[in-house]
Amino acid sequence: MPLRIALSALLVAGLAAQLLFGARALFAAFYTARGTAVQLHGDHEGARQDFHRANRTLPIEADRFRLEAAATREALGPQAAAPIYTQALRLAPYSPLLLLAAAENLMAIDHVDAARELLDRSIALTPDDWRAHHMRGLVLMKHERYPDAAREFRAASETASAFQPEVSYHLARALHATGDDAGALAEIERALEARPLSPEYHLTRGEIWLAQGQFLDARNDFSWAVESFQRRVTRGQVSPDRVIEAQALLAKTQAALDALPAQ
């Protein structure tokens, strides 16, 4: 009789635990769905709160922590998102998607060595993921290892299923830094064909023209970049520093033109 009572008690306890877990799972699913919907409407703070409630209720899903981290980054910045990415990686240390997201966040707070560790792990898992090669190239650029960065950007270009103008843009910058201006010009031209309105791309092409002594072409690109950056500053899209940078290059180019002998 006592054994039967004990078994019954265990069954009841097990059923209660299942019901509790099911209720928690439903609660977490509700807040996850609401957070996703809220985020689609641009309310990153509301999404962050909903994902946080879901994870506090059922802290077992790495992907949901990734969602909370992404929303936190948008709402509060990458520094606030870093510990949430760390928590997600404890649950899923070999998720390529999570490794890339966490590495990108670390790069945003200038923790480039830690970011590279995650990128190395990601590439070991999925060597054909162009995004990991691209991001590792960006890390190498920060370390001024331009030939190595160029190799990573080429690997990204070769593994991407479709043309990625951002990869060609960064490859152009890496090649320009190594002195290969012909290769750099070819890459930035490819990028500009895809995104002709990008002031960053025009700025880079202008720098290449300037290095080659093509001052008129450089002035055209720098003038275009100055005007475009000024419009973006007005809309709050870029820092005024970009305008100052472009203006300095434009002034340098104009001085070079003024110094040329009269024809």
Number of C-alpha atoms within 10 A of each C-alpha: 6 7 8 9 10 11 12 12 12 12 12 12 12 12 12 12 12 12 12 12 14 12 13 16 14 15 15 23 18 15 20 24 15 16 26 20 14 17 18 11 9 13 16 22 19 19 29 26 17 24 29 25 19 26 20 13 18 17 16 13 13 21 17 20 26 24 22 30 30 24 28 25 21 19 18 15 16 22 14 15 23 21 13 22 26 18 16 26 19 11 15 16 16 15 17 20 13 23 27 21 17 28 27 23 24 22 19 16 13 13 14 21 15 13 24 23 13 25 26 16 18 24 19 12 13 13 15 16 17 23 21 29 27 26 23 27 29 25 23 21 19 14 12 13 16 22 17 15 27 27 17 23 29 20 21 27 22 13 16 17 11 8 15 16 20 18 28 25 23 25 30 30 28 28 21 22 18 14 14 14 21 13 15 25 22 13 21 25 19 18 24 20 10 14 14 12 13 15 23 18 25 27 25 23 28 29 27 25 20 21 14 12 14 15 21 16 16 26 23 15 23 30 19 19 27 23 15 17 24 19 14 17 16 11 9 10 11 14 13 14 11 19 21 14 15 26 17 14 21 26 14 15 25 15 12 14 16 10 9 8 6 6 3
